[in-house]
Amino acid sequence: MALVIAVCGMSIDAMAQLNRKNIKKNNKRIAHFKGKKSHFGKDKIYNALGFSVNALNYYGDIAPRPSRISTDISFTRPGFGVSFAHRFGPRYTLQGQFMYGVLRGSDTDSADPTDLSSGIYRYKRNLSFRNQIKELSVVAVFDLFPNQGNYISRVKWTPYVYLGLAGFLHNPEAIAPATGLNGAPLAEAGQWVKLRPLGTEGQYSNLDPNDVNYGIKPYKTAQIAIPFGLGARFRINEVMDLWGDIGFRYTFFDYLDDVSQNYVDLGVLNSELARAMSYRTGELNLPTSTNTYVGRNGQTYTVEPGYGQEFRGPEGIGNLRGSKNDRDIYMVTSIRLTYVLGATFHRAKFR
C-alpha cells in the first residue's frame, strides 16, 4: 500500500512539473506574439477621421515682387479641413479632404514704393482681392518609415510626402471705392463685390481684333489643382495621430486674384463699377503725371501713364495689368489630428 502511494505521488509530481513547463512555454509565446503577418499587409489596414487647422498663402500677380516664390506672410489667413484616410499597408495612405480657406493680397500693403524696379509699379497699380477657397482633394501619402505592425503598434513618428488631385471653387472679390471714375458715388461703396462678373480685363466687352486682350474669355469659378507637399506624423496614443505638413496647390489658370493680362480702354467696360475696379491708381492721389484720353464710349478718362488705357507697343506688349504667363499657386500649411476608426486583422493563432 505504501508502495502504491509513493508511485502515485511521484506521478502527480511529474505531471505538475510538466504542466509548469507547458505554462511557461505558452506564456513565453504569448509575450512575444505580434500578430500574424500577411504577405499583403492586411493586418495593417485601417481608416482614420481627421480635422485640421490650416494657414493659406497666395503666390500670384498681387505679390510684393515679380517672383514665383514671392508672398506676403502678413496676409496669411486661417482655414479648416475635415479628412478621411484609408491605410493600405506599411507605407501607403489614401486621403480625401474638404478644406475651406481664404486667400488675400494687396498691392499697397505688400509692394515697396521705393523699389524702382518693380515695387513702385505694383504699388501704383493699387489692386487688392480676397478669394474664398472651397477645395476637395484626394492625395496619396507615402511614409518614409514603414509600419510593420498593426495599428496599435504604429511607429512613433514618420516623415511623409504626398501628391494628388484637387478641385476647388473660387470667386475673387474686392472692396469697391467710394466713387466711380466719373466722380459719382457708387451704390456698392465699401462693400465686397465679386470681380469675375465685371470683366475687369474686357472679358464681357466687344473688343476689336487689334485690341491687346482680344479673344479673352471669362475664367471659370471651378478649377483643378495639383496638391503636393511633405510633413511628419506623430503617434499620440493607440488611436490618435498628429500630422503637420506644408504643401502647395499648383493651379492651371491665372485668375485667383482677377489679374492676368493687360489694361483695356476703360470705355469698352460695361459699367461704372467695372471701370472703377479695373483701374484703381487714381485712388492713391499720387503727385505724378497724368494722361487724358477719350474712351471708346465717348467719355474722357484721366489715368496714370501705363495704367488704365489700351496700348500696344512695337513688340505687341500693352499696358500690363498682370503676367499671363505665370500660373497662380497657393500654399497650405496644416496641423491635423486624426482618430483611428477601425482595423482589419487576421484572427490570432497561437501554436
Summary of the structure (lengths in Angstrom):
residues: 351
radius of gyration: 32.4
end to end distance: 42.1
largest distance: 133.8
contacts: 1089
relative contact order: 0.18
helix: 19%
strand: 37%
